[in-house]
Structure formats: C-alpha cells, structure tokens
Amino acid sequence: MALPEFGKGVSEQITDAVTQANVKVLGDSPAMALSNLYQTISQSLSLSAQNAVTAQQQSNIIHQATTTQGVSLLYSLGTAAVAGTTSEVMQADDPESLANMLAIVQALKNAS
C-alpha cells in the first residue's frame, strides 16, 4: 500500500475511521454521565443510612449509660437515709413542705 504524497488529501478511510470513533465517544457520553451520577447518588444514600445507624447506636449508648448511672445512684443511697428523709417530709405540717412534695410527685408523674 502506498503512502499518500505530501500535500495531497488524507485518505477517506482514515477520516471515516476517525469520524466513527468520535461519534462513538459522543454517543457513549450520556450513558457514562448517567452511570456516574447513579453511582454517586447511591453512594451518598448508603453513607446517609450508615450515618443514621451510627447516630442511633450512639444515642442508645448514651441512654444506657444514663440509665446505669441513675440506677447506680439509687443503689448507692442508704435505705436508712431515704427512710429518715421520707419520714421527716411526711410528718411536716406546714403548707410549703406539702406543696413542694406535691410538686415533686407531679413532676415525677409527668416525667414517666
């Protein structure tokens, strides 16, 4: 096969091959762009789900620690001290002490 002479036109077969390659690249571009978009969206959604699970687990740990601390505090109080204080409050006759006790009971009722 002879090479084209310098200054003469390029072979039609070469220009046709280059044109076909360019057309194929242009044809594939929308599909590639959408596939990249879908991959990015799916990765973002999966990271969001993972973060939500992690946040819930951390919240559960905080609740468990708080409950454990509260129960530990309740068990650390001496029963004699609690009984003595309760007895003093129950024997109080002044309206202010009774109002305070009623407010505490209502607050505990609303909290649960």
Secondary structure, DSSP 4 states (H G I P E B T S, - for coil): -PPPPTTSPPPHHHHHHHHHHHHHHHHHHHHHHHHHHHHHHHHHHHHHHHHHHHHHHHHHHHHHHHHHHHHHHHHHS-HHHHHHHHHHHHH--SHHHHHHHHHHHHHHHHH-
